[in-house]
Amino acid sequence: MNKLNFTFSIFFLCNSVYAQDSLNFDFEILKDKQAIGWSSIGNEDYNIVYDTTISQNGTASASLEGNGKLEEYKALTYSIPADFGGKKIKLTGYLKTENVTEGWAGLWMRIDPDVSLDDMASRKVQGTNDWKKYEIELETNRRATTISFGGLLVGTGKIWVDNFNITVDGKPLHQAPEKEFDKEFDKGSNITIDLSQKNQLENLTLLGRIWGFLKYYHPEVGDGNFNWDYELFRILPDYQKAKSNADRDKILSNWIDNLGAVKICKKCKALDENAALKPNLTWITDGNLSKKLSDKLQFITQNRHQGNHYYIDMIRGVGNPEFKNENSYADMPYPDDGFKLLSVYKYWNMINYFYPYKHIMDKDWNNSLKENIPPFINAKNELEYELAALKMIADIKDTHANLWGGKNKINEILGDNYPNFHVSFIENKLAIDNFYNEDSPKNGLKTGDIITRINGKKIEDIVRDNHDFYPASNQPTRLRDISFNLLRTTSNSLDIEVENNGIKLIKTIPVYNKKDIKDFYKKYTKEENISSYRLLENNIGYVSLKNIKDEDVDKIKKELKDTKGIIVDIRNYPSASISFTLGSFFTSSKTPFVKFTTGNIDYPGEFTMGDNLYIPSKGKTYQGKVIVLVNEKSQSAAEYTAMAFRAGDNVSIIGSTTAGADGNVSTIYLPGGLRTMISGIGVYYPDGTETQRLGIVPDIEIKPTIKGLQEGRDELIEKAIEIINQYNLTPKNTKDK
């Protein structure tokens, strides 16, 4: 049994000390009878003593003693970061044993994440032995992040360990070579791409597929043995010169050979027949690749990388992808052709293998690689590059996605000045729905006014022209996001055409810097001192999740338990996670409400469906009618919470379609310091119905009207009260909608 297989899961409990003058490899630095920097893992019945009466060197050693069985062990642990180079790391140390039986004693060393391990299981030290020097030597690579080591006792007996030492390639640790970083293209790729050349676009599309496939499938690339970004720049010059498909395929085949031999994978599992999504690798066999190249790619598929990957991981406990070791090249000048192409390749392959909703895009993602290469390569400046990236990101139709970072050229064009009022699309018209500061000049405007033109341009034309640059899951959410920017400007004023009761007026309105708008907005939305719940007229409870706190849930259950009904307002983003704690108040039995699909780093592109999650029933169930309010502002956690509440006995959801972007987000970095995100897991109802893009479809659709806005009414709350009153006049039906 390999005892140290358990180390990684609890590794981060160990202390990490790595200052050359404070390394405590020989237990000489003690505080309160504990050796600084040392910790332990394993069975608690073993006794650890930092012994000042017995030592191999100096004045102290560490001892382990236990009466354990063979399957029980205790290990002393010390860890240092692997922030140095070299190929081989050697641990030496001294071991003294007494009556070691039913197991073995030894040194151990592990290089993480899951690079290499030796715990001397094959060199069992048993019995009683005086001090003796032992050594362990392991190979490392560039993806190593941490080195852990120490002494180990399996079974019964007692051991002492002392005087550890680490050398790297035969040199003392403090003389270890610097960690090798590939810096060849730090100042630019030196790549120029001419898309007018014959077959150039087709060849670059193929290269993007193969580059991404090798990134996630090839064992040597997955182990982090190459700077995969820069390997692209190394192959591009010769690749672009290929005169024929045969030349092209030969270059690709040689490139793959130079990555190193791929060993037969005994752990690789076949695709799950019931997988919710499967990787599309038909291009390997159905394309115009040579048989030799196709065979190589198929062999890599069958013997792909397994386990910890340098570039990709899944967030523990959730399952959304973590794109690791991705350089955003934030300090580089405007990306040259090589880095622009790299940007397309990175994003396309991340989506291709690790986006759970690739199958519900409007466009076929298989075609988008070829489609997006020209806009990136032809981008003449930072603004055009950002716009090309934003348009590609918008194609995945995910409200969680957007574009941040970079040189912020898009934001420069939009400007930092805003009017002092908020607008939203109501009945497909852009209406003023509130003023941020009631004391500021209204300029003859009022809530409910409809804006029909901005600087002479019709609103519908502005929306149409900007449609493709908003990464929204559905049109209501796209209009929500467009409305934020419609009245942004670099000028000191805006000319708007407004309509009220059929009368149109052209007004020049002042605008304010965004920092002033933020101050206005804080006053407009200030709710810190407002309770998240209250009692409305006619014994109806109201709960807003915008400022709810965990401790409010018990108060709500107590103070609203005898009401006729409860209105839960999720036209906002919940300030606390109360899906289960409050959701259990609304259901009388354990009820399924959601299940997820997650990706697979061992078979990139495969997504499998997990089991249902349940809302438990705890305590006395609420007997009244529950109405949940949603709209396009209900996004992500708000949608998840609405799904949880929907599982209740007497719950109805009213309002309009939500943002359609549920599930934990994953961040993506692209060259030029750009940053975006995706919904990282698939979120489904227990019956398999998707929520992405569709959103939480209400049981009863109610939307605000211009008339209601002008009259200062909240029509959703009015409808909720009406439903609750009707419910209390009719017989109660479980799961009544």
C-alpha positions, 0 to 999 in steps of 0.5 A, a space after each residue: 500500500 502506497 501510504 503517501 497517496 493520501 498526502 496531496 488531499 491534505 497537503 495544504 495543511 502543511 507549513 511552507 517555509 522557504 527562506 534559505 536562512 530559516 530552513 529547519 531540515 534538522 529540527 534544531 529550531 524548536 518553539 514550545 517543543 515543536 519543530 518550526 516548519 514541520 507538521 504531520 499527517 496520518 493516524 492520530 494514535 502515533 506519538 511524535 516527539 522532538 527529541 533533544 536526547 537523541 540526535 544524529 547531528 546537532 541537538 535534536 531529532 524527531 521521533 515517531 512511535 506507534 502500535 498501529 496495524 499495517 494499514 496505519 501510518 504516520 508521516 512527518 512533513 515539511 514542504 518548500 515551493 519548487 521555485 527553482 529549476 533542475 531535472 533531479 531532486 535528491 533527498 538524503 536523511 538519517 534514520 534510526 529504528 527500534 522494533 519496527 514490525 508489521 510495516 516499515 520505516 523510511 524517508 519519503 518525498 513527493 513532488 506536486 502536483 502529482 509529479 513523482 513520489 517515493 516513500 521507500 515502500 519497496 525498500 522496507 526498513 524493519 527491525 532495530 537499526 542504528 543511524 543510517 543514511 538513506 536517499 531518495 531521488 526523483 525527477 521533476 519538471 516545470 509544472 512542479 509547484 511544491 516539494 514535500 518530504 519527511 520521515 514515515 512509520 507504517 505499523 508498529 515500532 519507533 523511529 528517529 529521523 534527522 539531518 535532512 538535506 536536498 540537492 538539485 542536480 548534485 548541487 546544494 539547494 541554495 545553488 539550484 539553477 533558476 527555474 527555466 522559463 521560455 522567454 524567446 518571444 516575450 517581446 513579440 512573436 515575429 510572426 507575420 500572417 498573410 491571409 491572401 496566400 492560397 489555402 492559408 486560412 484553411 491551413 491556419 484553421 487546421 493548425 488551431 484545431 491541432 494546437 488545441 488538441 495537443 494542448 489538452 490531449 498530448 501527455 507531454 504537453 499536459 505535463 507542462 514540458 513545453 511553453 505551448 504558446 511559444 511552440 506555436 510561434 516556432 512552428 508557424 514560419 515553416 508551416 506557412 511556407 507549406 506548398 501542399 497538403 503533403 508538406 503541411 501534414 509532414 510538418 505537423 507530423 514531425 512537430 508531434 514526433 518532437 514532443 516525445 513518445 506517447 506511451 500506451 495508456 492503461 488508465 484511459 477509459 472509453 467515452 461514457 455512452 450516456 455522456 451529455 456532451 461528447 468531444 467532436 474529433 471527427 475532423 481527425 478522420 473525416 478531413 483531408 489529413 494524411 493517413 500518417 497524421 490521422 493515425 498519430 492523432 487517433 493514437 494520442 486520443 486513445 492514449 491521452 494525458 491523464 490526471 493532473 494537467 498543467 493547463 486545465 483543472 476542475 474546481 474541487 467540489 464544483 466541477 467548473 474548469 480552471 484554466 491554469 498557467 495561462 499568460 495574459 501578456 498584459 504588459 506586451 505592446 499591441 499584439 502582433 499577428 502571432 499573438 492575435 492568432 494565439 488569442 483565437 486559438 486559446 479561446 476557441 479551444 477552451 470553449 471547444 473542450 470545456 464549455 458545457 453549452 457549446 451545443 446550444 449556440 446559435 452558430 456551429 462552433 466548429 465553423 467559428 474558428 475559421 470565421 474568427 481568424 480574419 477579424 483578429 489578424 486584420 485588426 489594425 489597432 487595440 480597439 479593433 482587436 478588442 472588438 474582434 475578441 468581444 464579437 467572438 466572445 458574444 457568439 457563445 451567447 452567455 450572459 456571464 461572458 463579457 470583456 474586461 482588461 486590455 487597453 480598455 479602448 472600447 470603454 474609451 470610445 463609449 466614454 465615462 459620462 452618464 446622465 443622472 437617470 436610469 433607463 430600461 427597455 419596457 414594452 420594447 421602448 427605452 424608458 426612464 425608470 428612475 433618477 439617481 439623485 432626486 435633488 439634481 436637475 430633471 431638465 423637464 424629464 420624468 419617470 416614464 418618458 420614452 427616449 426615441 433617439 440619441 444624438 439623432 439616431 433611432 434607438 432601434 438602429 443603435 440596438 441593431 448595430 450593437 447586437 453582435 457585441 453583447 454576449 447575452 444568453 437571450 434578447 431581454 438580457 441583451 437589451 438590459 446590458 445595451 441599456 447600460 451603455 446607450 447613454 454613455 458619452 465622451 461629450 459634456 451633454 447628450 441630445 435626446 428625443 423623448 416622448 410622453 403621451 404622444 408628444 415628442 421633444 428634443 432635449 439637451 441634457 447634462 451628463 456626469 462623470 462615472 464617479 459621480 454617477 456611482 455616488 448617485 447610484 449608492 444613494 439610489 440603491 442604499 438598503 443597508 439599513 432596510 430589513 430584507 423582509 417586512 409585512 405588507 397589508 392584508 397579512 402578506 409577507 415580502 422578502 427581498 434577496 438583494 440585502 438578505 443575510 444568513 441570520 434573516 432566514 430564521 427570523 423570516 420563518 418565525 415572523 412570516 409563518 402565519 401569513 397568507 402568502 410570501 412574496 420573494 423578490 429575486 429581481 436582483 442578485 442575492 446577497 447571501 446563499 439561502 437556497 437550501 435554508 429558506 427553500 426547505 421552509 417551502 417544501 414538505 418533503 425532500 424534493 429534487 430541483 437541479 442537476 449539473 453537467 461537468 467536464 472531464 480533464 481525462 477526456 476533454 470535451 466529454 460532459 457527464 450528468 451528475 445526480 439530482 440535488 435535493 431541497 430538504 424539508 426541515 421543521 414545519 413547512 410554510 402553509 401559505 402561497 409563495 410567489 417568486 418574482 423574477 426578470 432579466 435582472 435575475 442572473 446566476 445565483 438568483 436563477 439557482 435560488 429561483 429553481 430551489 424555491 420552485 421545488 416548494 409545495 405552493 410556489 409560483 414564479 411570476 415575471 419574465 424570462 431571467 438572464 439565462 446564465 446559471 452555474 459557477 463561472 470560470 475565468 479566461 485570460 487572453 493576450 493583451 491582458 484581456 479577460 472574460 468568463 464563461 458559465 462553467 457547469 451545465 445547470 438543468 432541471 431534474 427532468 433534463 430541461 436546460 436553464 442556460 439561455 432559456 432562463 427561469 421561465 415563469 409560470 405566469 408572465 407579467 411585465 411592467 408597462 409604461 403606464 404602470 411606470 408612469 403611475 409609480 406602480 410595481 405591477 409584479 407585486 400587484 399581481 403577486 398580491 392578487 394571486 395570494 388573495 385568490 389562493 386563500 379563497 380556493 382549496 389548497 392544492 399541493 404543488 399548486 401553480 
